[in-house]
C-alpha cells in the first residue's frame, strides 16, 4: 500500500523555487534543499527526482506564477500601451517582495550554455513574453495608441531586450527613480 505524502508538494516546491531563485542552481546543494524544503532526502527524490529535475520543476512553477501575474496586469490595464508599461513596472515593484532579479534570466545567465534542457525552457519562456508584447503592440497600433512606425515583431524584440536588461539591473541598483526613468525612456518608442 502506497504511503500518503507527509508534506504539501506545492508548498515545498515553492520553497525550492525561492531557494534556487536566491542562490542559483550551482550554489544550491542537496543539503540546502532538504533543509529549506523541510523534507527527507528520500522523500524529495521520490517526489521530484534529482536536483536537476527539481530545478526544472521549480523553473516551470516560477514561470507559471510570474506569467499568471503578468496576464492579470495586462487584463487590468486600460490599454495595450498601459499593459506594456505594467509589465515593465512589475519588474521594479517585484523586487520589494521577492529575491532580486528574475529566476528565468538568472537561469539564462547561469545555465544556458551548459544545460540544453534549461536553455530550451528559458528560450520558450522568453518567446512567450516576446509574443505577448507583440500582441499588445499590434493591438495598440490597430487602436492608434501605439505608433505604427515600427514593425510589431521588431518592436517586441526591442522591448523584450530592454525588459530583460531591466530584470538584471534590479539586482544591482536600489535607485527606483533611475529604474522608472529607464522605463520611461524605453517606452517612449511607443509614442
KEMAR-213236 format. One record per residue (C-alpha): residue in one letter; x, y, z; residue number from 1. Coordinates in steps of 0.25 Angstrom, whole numbers. Example, Ala and Ser with C-alpha at 12.3 -4.5 7.8 and 13.67 -1.06 7.14 Angstrom:
<sites>
@aa: A u: 49 v: -18 w: 31 i: 1
@aa: S u: 55 v: -4 w: 29 i: 2
</sites>
This chain:
<sites>
@aa: X u: 0 v: 0 w: 0 i: 1
@aa: X u: 6 v: 14 w: -4 i: 2
@aa: X u: 8 v: 23 w: 7 i: 3
@aa: X u: 2 v: 37 w: 7 i: 4
@aa: X u: 11 v: 49 w: 6 i: 5
@aa: X u: 14 v: 55 w: 19 i: 6
@aa: X u: 16 v: 69 w: 13 i: 7
@aa: X u: 9 v: 79 w: 3 i: 8
@aa: X u: 16 v: 77 w: -10 i: 9
@aa: X u: 13 v: 90 w: -15 i: 10
@aa: X u: 18 v: 97 w: -3 i: 11
@aa: X u: 31 v: 90 w: -3 i: 12
@aa: X u: 33 v: 93 w: -18 i: 13
@aa: X u: 30 v: 107 w: -15 i: 14
@aa: X u: 41 v: 107 w: -4 i: 15
@aa: X u: 51 v: 101 w: -15 i: 16
@aa: X u: 47 v: 112 w: -25 i: 17
@aa: X u: 51 v: 123 w: -15 i: 18
@aa: X u: 64 v: 116 w: -11 i: 19
@aa: X u: 68 v: 114 w: -26 i: 20
@aa: X u: 64 v: 128 w: -29 i: 21
@aa: X u: 72 v: 134 w: -18 i: 22
@aa: X u: 85 v: 125 w: -19 i: 23
@aa: X u: 85 v: 119 w: -33 i: 24
@aa: X u: 86 v: 105 w: -38 i: 25
@aa: X u: 100 v: 102 w: -35 i: 26
@aa: X u: 101 v: 109 w: -22 i: 27
@aa: X u: 89 v: 101 w: -16 i: 28
@aa: X u: 93 v: 88 w: -10 i: 29
@aa: X u: 84 v: 76 w: -7 i: 30
@aa: X u: 87 v: 79 w: 7 i: 31
@aa: X u: 81 v: 93 w: 5 i: 32
@aa: X u: 69 v: 87 w: -2 i: 33
@aa: X u: 66 v: 77 w: 9 i: 34
@aa: X u: 67 v: 87 w: 20 i: 35
@aa: X u: 59 v: 98 w: 13 i: 36
@aa: X u: 48 v: 89 w: 8 i: 37
@aa: X u: 47 v: 82 w: 21 i: 38
@aa: X u: 46 v: 68 w: 15 i: 39
@aa: X u: 55 v: 56 w: 16 i: 40
@aa: X u: 65 v: 54 w: 5 i: 41
@aa: X u: 58 v: 41 w: 1 i: 42
@aa: X u: 44 v: 47 w: 0 i: 43
@aa: X u: 50 v: 59 w: -8 i: 44
@aa: X u: 56 v: 49 w: -18 i: 45
@aa: X u: 43 v: 40 w: -19 i: 46
@aa: X u: 34 v: 53 w: -21 i: 47
@aa: X u: 43 v: 62 w: -30 i: 48
@aa: X u: 54 v: 53 w: -35 i: 49
@aa: X u: 69 v: 58 w: -35 i: 50
@aa: X u: 73 v: 72 w: -33 i: 51
@aa: X u: 73 v: 76 w: -47 i: 52
@aa: X u: 58 v: 70 w: -49 i: 53
@aa: X u: 54 v: 78 w: -36 i: 54
@aa: X u: 61 v: 91 w: -42 i: 55
@aa: X u: 53 v: 89 w: -55 i: 56
@aa: X u: 40 v: 87 w: -48 i: 57
@aa: X u: 44 v: 100 w: -39 i: 58
@aa: X u: 47 v: 108 w: -52 i: 59
@aa: X u: 33 v: 104 w: -58 i: 60
@aa: X u: 26 v: 107 w: -45 i: 61
@aa: X u: 33 v: 121 w: -45 i: 62
@aa: X u: 29 v: 124 w: -59 i: 63
@aa: X u: 15 v: 119 w: -57 i: 64
@aa: X u: 13 v: 128 w: -45 i: 65
@aa: X u: 20 v: 140 w: -51 i: 66
@aa: X u: 13 v: 139 w: -65 i: 67
@aa: X u: -1 v: 138 w: -58 i: 68
@aa: X u: 2 v: 151 w: -51 i: 69
@aa: X u: 7 v: 157 w: -64 i: 70
@aa: X u: -6 v: 153 w: -71 i: 71
@aa: X u: -14 v: 159 w: -59 i: 72
@aa: X u: -7 v: 172 w: -60 i: 73
@aa: X u: -9 v: 172 w: -75 i: 74
@aa: X u: -24 v: 169 w: -74 i: 75
@aa: X u: -26 v: 180 w: -63 i: 76
@aa: X u: -19 v: 191 w: -72 i: 77
@aa: X u: -28 v: 201 w: -79 i: 78
@aa: X u: -20 v: 200 w: -92 i: 79
@aa: X u: -9 v: 192 w: -99 i: 80
@aa: X u: 1 v: 203 w: -96 i: 81
@aa: X u: -2 v: 203 w: -81 i: 82
@aa: X u: -1 v: 188 w: -81 i: 83
@aa: X u: 13 v: 188 w: -87 i: 84
@aa: X u: 16 v: 199 w: -76 i: 85
@aa: X u: 10 v: 190 w: -65 i: 86
@aa: X u: 19 v: 178 w: -70 i: 87
@aa: X u: 32 v: 187 w: -68 i: 88
@aa: X u: 27 v: 193 w: -55 i: 89
@aa: X u: 24 v: 179 w: -50 i: 90
@aa: X u: 39 v: 177 w: -51 i: 91
@aa: X u: 43 v: 188 w: -42 i: 92
@aa: X u: 32 v: 186 w: -32 i: 93
@aa: X u: 34 v: 171 w: -30 i: 94
@aa: X u: 48 v: 174 w: -25 i: 95
@aa: X u: 42 v: 179 w: -12 i: 96
@aa: X u: 35 v: 165 w: -9 i: 97
@aa: X u: 44 v: 155 w: -15 i: 98
@aa: X u: 58 v: 151 w: -17 i: 99
@aa: X u: 64 v: 161 w: -26 i: 100
@aa: X u: 64 v: 159 w: -41 i: 101
@aa: X u: 57 v: 148 w: -49 i: 102
@aa: X u: 59 v: 133 w: -48 i: 103
@aa: X u: 58 v: 131 w: -63 i: 104
@aa: X u: 68 v: 142 w: -66 i: 105
@aa: X u: 77 v: 136 w: -55 i: 106
@aa: X u: 76 v: 123 w: -61 i: 107
@aa: X u: 79 v: 128 w: -75 i: 108
@aa: X u: 92 v: 134 w: -70 i: 109
@aa: X u: 96 v: 122 w: -61 i: 110
@aa: X u: 92 v: 110 w: -69 i: 111
@aa: X u: 88 v: 113 w: -84 i: 112
@aa: X u: 102 v: 109 w: -89 i: 113
@aa: X u: 103 v: 97 w: -80 i: 114
@aa: X u: 89 v: 91 w: -79 i: 115
@aa: X u: 81 v: 89 w: -92 i: 116
@aa: X u: 69 v: 86 w: -85 i: 117
@aa: X u: 69 v: 99 w: -77 i: 118
@aa: X u: 73 v: 106 w: -89 i: 119
@aa: X u: 61 v: 101 w: -96 i: 120
@aa: X u: 51 v: 105 w: -85 i: 121
@aa: X u: 57 v: 119 w: -84 i: 122
@aa: X u: 56 v: 121 w: -99 i: 123
@aa: X u: 41 v: 116 w: -98 i: 124
@aa: X u: 38 v: 126 w: -87 i: 125
@aa: X u: 45 v: 137 w: -94 i: 126
@aa: X u: 38 v: 135 w: -106 i: 127
@aa: X u: 25 v: 134 w: -99 i: 128
@aa: X u: 27 v: 148 w: -93 i: 129
@aa: X u: 32 v: 154 w: -106 i: 130
@aa: X u: 19 v: 148 w: -113 i: 131
@aa: X u: 11 v: 155 w: -102 i: 132
@aa: X u: 18 v: 168 w: -105 i: 133
@aa: X u: 16 v: 167 w: -120 i: 134
@aa: X u: 1 v: 164 w: -118 i: 135
@aa: X u: 0 v: 177 w: -109 i: 136
@aa: X u: 8 v: 185 w: -119 i: 137
@aa: X u: -1 v: 180 w: -131 i: 138
@aa: X u: -14 v: 183 w: -123 i: 139
@aa: X u: -9 v: 197 w: -119 i: 140
@aa: X u: -5 v: 200 w: -133 i: 141
@aa: X u: -18 v: 196 w: -138 i: 142
@aa: X u: -25 v: 205 w: -128 i: 143
@aa: X u: -16 v: 216 w: -130 i: 144
@aa: X u: -10 v: 217 w: -116 i: 145
@aa: X u: 4 v: 212 w: -121 i: 146
@aa: X u: 11 v: 218 w: -132 i: 147
@aa: X u: 11 v: 209 w: -145 i: 148
@aa: X u: 24 v: 214 w: -150 i: 149
@aa: X u: 31 v: 201 w: -145 i: 150
@aa: X u: 29 v: 187 w: -149 i: 151
@aa: X u: 22 v: 180 w: -137 i: 152
@aa: X u: 31 v: 168 w: -137 i: 153
@aa: X u: 44 v: 176 w: -137 i: 154
@aa: X u: 38 v: 186 w: -127 i: 155
@aa: X u: 34 v: 174 w: -118 i: 156
@aa: X u: 49 v: 169 w: -119 i: 157
@aa: X u: 54 v: 182 w: -115 i: 158
@aa: X u: 45 v: 183 w: -103 i: 159
@aa: X u: 47 v: 169 w: -99 i: 160
@aa: X u: 62 v: 172 w: -99 i: 161
@aa: X u: 60 v: 185 w: -90 i: 162
@aa: X u: 51 v: 177 w: -81 i: 163
@aa: X u: 62 v: 166 w: -79 i: 164
@aa: X u: 72 v: 177 w: -76 i: 165
@aa: X u: 63 v: 183 w: -66 i: 166
@aa: X u: 62 v: 169 w: -59 i: 167
@aa: X u: 77 v: 169 w: -58 i: 168
@aa: X u: 78 v: 183 w: -54 i: 169
@aa: X u: 69 v: 182 w: -42 i: 170
@aa: X u: 79 v: 173 w: -36 i: 171
@aa: X u: 90 v: 184 w: -36 i: 172
@aa: X u: 82 v: 197 w: -32 i: 173
@aa: X u: 73 v: 201 w: -22 i: 174
@aa: X u: 70 v: 214 w: -29 i: 175
@aa: X u: 55 v: 213 w: -32 i: 176
@aa: X u: 55 v: 227 w: -39 i: 177
@aa: X u: 66 v: 222 w: -48 i: 178
@aa: X u: 59 v: 210 w: -52 i: 179
@aa: X u: 46 v: 217 w: -54 i: 180
@aa: X u: 54 v: 227 w: -63 i: 181
@aa: X u: 59 v: 215 w: -71 i: 182
@aa: X u: 45 v: 210 w: -73 i: 183
@aa: X u: 40 v: 224 w: -78 i: 184
@aa: X u: 51 v: 225 w: -88 i: 185
@aa: X u: 50 v: 211 w: -93 i: 186
@aa: X u: 35 v: 212 w: -95 i: 187
@aa: X u: 36 v: 226 w: -102 i: 188
@aa: X u: 38 v: 218 w: -114 i: 189
@aa: X u: 23 v: 214 w: -114 i: 190
@aa: X u: 19 v: 229 w: -116 i: 191
</sites>
